[in-house]
Amino acid sequence: MSAPDTGDRPPGAAAGISTGLAAALTPVLTVAASLLGLGLLWGLAANAWPSRAFPGPGQVWQVLLAEAANGDLFYHLGATLGRVAAAYVVAMVVGSVIGVLLGSHRSADRFFAPWVVLFLNIPALVVIVLAYIWFGLNEAAAIGAVAVNKIPNVVVTMREGARALDPGYAEMAAVYRFGLLDRIRHVLLPQLQPYLAAASRSGIALIWKIVLVVELLGRSNGVGFQIYLYFQLFDVAAILAYTLAFVAVMLVIELFLVQPVERHATRWRRRPA
């Protein structure tokens, strides 16, 4: 019997592909197993304490399917995701620029440090209410309020990153006469990447929670608006359905967008043995 034709594939290539596939699927399978365990625990608790205030996973799943079938779920999810994305971009860009400038100029940092502390400690609810009073119940006020709540956190993180920059790389860039874009791409961003990742990760988690409050107080669509609507109807199953749907979307973004981008950005770093 002749051996199967493997073509030009080098020895161990199939094993390497299998290993890579297993490494890629392991995080997804781990998350799925963890969520399945949580769902089973939830179902047992709901059966042990049957109440309208604590519906089981089956009831929530039925509401989720119904909302998806009539299109309301996707409409409100899209509205919330749009606000989250807009506020995230504004907060990261503005906060990163301010943070790097403060971290690079000690006198400016000393002058503006009280401002940063002040904005860090203003409650998000106050910023949202004032934004609606000053600028009206519109999208700009909603997105701006969310961004203002997140910008100080980004500033603090990126300021620490700017303080940790190695001056030797800046001297090298000056010797080789790097332009501004080359300095940013090859000198600044690689050193700031861990701080950008930390600010980005915490930013997404914080921003979408504040967006729900913004929608609850002054918007006519979005997940926060729907949660407030079903709160008035005391429909806990619908509240959980919308909450879990949006959490699932954010989990997918984390697994298939944030983590792959982070791995790609840090591919040049030496991995621990």
C-alpha positions as CSV (number, residue, x, y, z in Angstrom):
1,M,0.0,0.0,0.0
2,S,1.5,3.4,-1.0
3,A,1.7,6.3,1.4
4,P,-0.8,9.1,0.9
5,D,0.4,11.9,-1.3
6,T,1.2,15.0,0.9
7,G,2.3,17.1,-2.1
8,D,4.9,19.7,-1.3
9,R,3.7,20.3,2.3
10,P,6.8,20.2,4.6
11,P,6.8,17.7,7.5
12,G,5.0,19.0,10.6
13,A,3.0,21.6,8.6
14,A,-0.3,19.9,9.3
15,A,0.6,19.6,13.0
16,G,1.5,23.3,13.0
17,I,-1.8,24.2,11.4
18,S,-3.7,22.1,13.9
19,T,-1.8,23.6,16.8
20,G,-2.5,27.1,15.6
21,L,-6.2,26.4,15.1
22,A,-6.4,24.9,18.6
23,A,-4.7,28.0,20.0
24,A,-7.1,30.3,18.3
25,L,-10.2,28.3,19.3
26,T,-9.2,27.7,23.0
27,P,-10.2,31.2,24.2
28,V,-13.5,31.0,22.4
29,L,-14.3,27.6,23.8
30,T,-13.2,28.6,27.3
31,V,-15.6,31.6,27.2
32,A,-18.4,29.5,25.9
33,A,-17.9,26.9,28.6
34,S,-17.8,29.6,31.3
35,L,-21.0,31.2,30.0
36,L,-22.7,27.8,29.8
37,G,-21.9,27.2,33.4
38,L,-23.2,30.6,34.4
39,G,-26.4,29.9,32.5
40,L,-26.9,26.6,34.2
41,L,-26.4,28.2,37.6
42,W,-28.9,30.9,36.7
43,G,-31.5,28.3,35.6
44,L,-31.1,26.4,38.8
45,A,-31.5,29.6,40.9
46,A,-34.6,30.7,38.9
47,N,-36.2,27.2,39.4
48,A,-35.5,27.3,43.1
49,W,-37.0,30.8,43.4
50,P,-39.8,31.2,40.8
51,S,-40.7,34.8,40.6
52,R,-41.6,37.4,37.9
53,A,-38.7,39.5,39.3
54,F,-36.2,36.7,38.5
55,P,-37.1,35.0,35.2
56,G,-35.1,32.0,34.0
57,P,-32.9,31.9,30.9
58,G,-35.7,30.3,28.9
59,Q,-38.0,33.3,29.4
60,V,-35.3,35.8,28.6
61,W,-34.4,33.8,25.5
62,Q,-38.0,33.9,24.3
63,V,-38.2,37.7,24.7
64,L,-34.8,38.1,22.9
65,L,-36.1,36.1,20.0
66,A,-39.3,38.1,19.8
67,E,-37.5,41.4,19.9
68,A,-35.1,40.3,17.3
69,A,-38.0,39.0,15.1
70,N,-39.8,42.4,15.1
71,G,-36.5,44.3,14.5
72,D,-36.6,46.4,17.6
73,L,-33.5,44.6,19.1
74,F,-31.2,45.4,16.2
75,Y,-32.5,48.9,15.8
76,H,-31.8,49.8,19.5
77,L,-28.5,47.9,19.6
78,G,-27.3,49.8,16.5
79,A,-28.2,53.2,18.0
80,T,-26.3,52.4,21.2
81,L,-23.3,51.0,19.4
82,G,-23.1,54.1,17.3
83,R,-23.0,56.3,20.4
84,V,-20.4,54.1,22.0
85,A,-18.2,54.2,18.9
86,A,-18.4,58.0,18.5
87,A,-17.8,58.7,22.2
88,Y,-14.9,56.2,22.3
89,V,-13.1,57.8,19.3
90,V,-13.5,61.3,20.7
91,A,-12.4,60.3,24.2
92,M,-9.4,58.3,23.0
93,V,-8.1,60.9,20.5
94,V,-8.6,64.0,22.8
95,G,-7.5,62.2,26.0
96,S,-4.4,60.7,24.3
97,V,-3.2,64.0,22.9
98,I,-3.7,65.8,26.2
99,G,-2.1,63.0,28.2
100,V,1.0,62.8,26.0
101,L,1.4,66.6,26.1
102,L,1.0,66.7,29.9
103,G,3.4,63.8,30.4
104,S,6.0,65.5,28.1
105,H,5.9,69.0,29.7
106,R,6.3,69.0,33.4
107,S,5.3,72.7,33.9
108,A,2.0,72.1,32.0
109,D,1.4,69.0,34.0
110,R,1.8,70.9,37.3
111,F,-0.6,73.6,36.1
112,F,-3.4,71.3,34.7
113,A,-3.1,68.5,37.3
114,P,-5.9,70.0,39.5
115,W,-8.1,70.2,36.4
116,V,-7.6,66.5,35.7
117,V,-8.4,65.6,39.3
118,L,-11.5,67.8,39.3
119,F,-12.9,66.2,36.1
120,L,-12.0,62.7,37.4
121,N,-14.2,63.2,40.4
122,I,-17.3,64.9,38.8
123,P,-20.1,62.3,38.8
124,A,-21.1,61.1,35.4
125,L,-24.7,61.9,36.1
126,V,-23.9,65.6,36.8
127,V,-22.0,65.9,33.4
128,I,-24.9,64.2,31.6
129,V,-27.6,66.5,33.2
130,L,-25.6,69.6,32.6
131,A,-24.9,68.7,28.9
132,Y,-28.6,68.2,28.3
133,I,-29.5,71.5,30.0
134,W,-26.8,73.5,28.2
135,F,-26.9,72.0,24.8
136,G,-30.4,70.3,24.6
137,L,-31.6,66.8,24.2
138,N,-29.6,65.9,21.1
139,E,-27.0,63.5,19.9
140,A,-24.1,65.9,20.2
141,A,-24.9,66.5,23.9
142,A,-25.3,62.8,24.6
143,I,-22.0,61.8,22.9
144,G,-20.1,64.8,24.3
145,A,-21.2,64.0,27.9
146,V,-20.0,60.4,27.6
147,A,-16.7,61.5,26.1
148,V,-16.1,64.1,28.8
149,N,-16.6,61.5,31.4
150,K,-14.0,59.2,29.9
151,I,-11.4,61.8,28.7
152,P,-9.8,62.3,32.2
153,N,-9.2,58.6,32.6
154,V,-7.5,58.4,29.2
155,V,-5.4,61.5,30.1
156,V,-4.1,59.9,33.3
157,T,-3.2,56.7,31.6
158,M,-1.5,58.3,28.6
159,R,0.3,60.8,30.9
160,E,2.0,57.9,32.7
161,G,2.9,56.4,29.3
162,A,4.5,59.7,28.2
163,R,6.5,59.9,31.4
164,A,7.9,56.4,30.7
165,L,9.1,57.2,27.2
166,D,12.8,56.4,26.6
167,P,14.6,59.7,25.6
168,G,17.2,57.6,23.7
169,Y,14.7,56.8,21.0
170,A,13.9,60.5,20.6
171,E,17.6,61.2,20.2
172,M,17.9,58.4,17.6
173,A,14.9,59.9,15.7
174,A,16.6,63.3,15.7
175,V,19.9,61.8,14.5
176,Y,18.2,60.1,11.6
177,R,16.0,63.1,10.9
178,F,12.7,61.4,11.3
179,G,9.7,63.4,10.2
180,L,6.7,64.0,12.5
181,L,4.7,61.0,11.1
182,D,7.7,58.7,11.3
183,R,8.3,59.8,14.9
184,I,4.7,59.1,15.8
185,R,4.6,55.7,14.0
186,H,8.1,54.3,14.9
187,V,9.0,56.0,18.1
188,L,6.0,57.2,20.0
189,L,3.2,54.6,19.3
190,P,5.3,51.4,19.9
191,Q,6.2,52.7,23.4
192,L,2.7,53.9,24.2
193,Q,1.0,50.8,23.0
194,P,0.6,49.1,26.4
195,Y,-0.9,52.4,27.8
196,L,-3.2,52.8,24.7
197,A,-4.4,49.2,25.2
198,A,-5.1,49.8,28.9
199,A,-7.0,53.0,28.2
200,S,-8.9,51.4,25.3
201,R,-9.9,48.4,27.3
202,S,-11.1,50.3,30.3
203,G,-12.7,52.9,28.0
204,I,-15.0,50.5,26.2
205,A,-16.3,49.0,29.5
206,L,-16.9,52.4,31.0
207,I,-18.3,54.2,28.0
208,W,-21.1,51.7,27.1
209,K,-22.3,51.9,30.7
210,I,-22.5,55.7,30.7
211,V,-24.2,55.6,27.3
212,L,-27.0,53.6,28.8
213,V,-27.5,56.3,31.4
214,V,-27.4,59.0,28.7
215,E,-30.1,57.1,26.7
216,L,-32.2,56.5,29.8
217,L,-32.3,60.2,30.7
218,G,-32.7,61.9,27.3
219,R,-32.8,59.8,24.2
220,S,-35.7,58.2,22.4
221,N,-33.9,55.0,21.3
222,G,-31.1,52.7,22.3
223,V,-30.7,50.0,24.9
224,G,-30.8,52.4,27.8
225,F,-34.2,53.8,26.5
226,Q,-35.6,50.3,26.2
227,I,-34.4,49.3,29.7
228,Y,-36.2,52.4,31.1
229,L,-39.3,51.6,29.2
230,Y,-39.5,48.0,30.4
231,F,-38.6,49.1,34.0
232,Q,-41.8,51.1,33.9
233,L,-43.7,48.0,32.8
234,F,-41.8,45.9,35.4
235,D,-40.8,43.5,32.7
236,V,-37.5,42.0,34.1
237,A,-37.2,39.4,31.3
238,A,-37.1,42.2,28.6
239,I,-34.6,44.2,30.7
240,L,-32.3,41.2,30.9
241,A,-32.8,40.4,27.3
242,Y,-31.6,43.8,26.1
243,T,-28.8,43.9,28.7
244,L,-27.5,40.4,27.7
245,A,-27.8,41.1,24.0
246,F,-25.6,44.2,24.3
247,V,-23.1,42.4,26.6
248,A,-22.9,39.7,24.0
249,V,-22.1,42.2,21.3
250,M,-19.4,43.8,23.4
251,L,-18.0,40.3,24.2
252,V,-17.8,39.5,20.4
253,I,-16.0,42.8,19.8
254,E,-13.5,42.0,22.6
255,L,-12.8,38.5,21.3
256,F,-12.7,39.1,17.5
257,L,-11.6,42.8,17.3
258,V,-9.8,44.1,20.4
259,Q,-7.7,41.0,21.2
260,P,-6.6,40.3,17.6
261,V,-5.7,44.0,17.1
262,E,-3.7,44.0,20.3
263,R,-1.9,40.8,19.4
264,H,-1.0,42.3,16.0
265,A,0.2,45.5,17.6
266,T,2.5,43.7,20.0
267,R,3.8,41.0,17.6
268,W,7.2,42.6,17.8
269,R,7.5,42.2,21.5
270,R,9.4,39.2,22.9
271,R,7.1,36.6,24.3
272,P,7.8,34.9,27.7
273,A,9.1,31.3,27.4
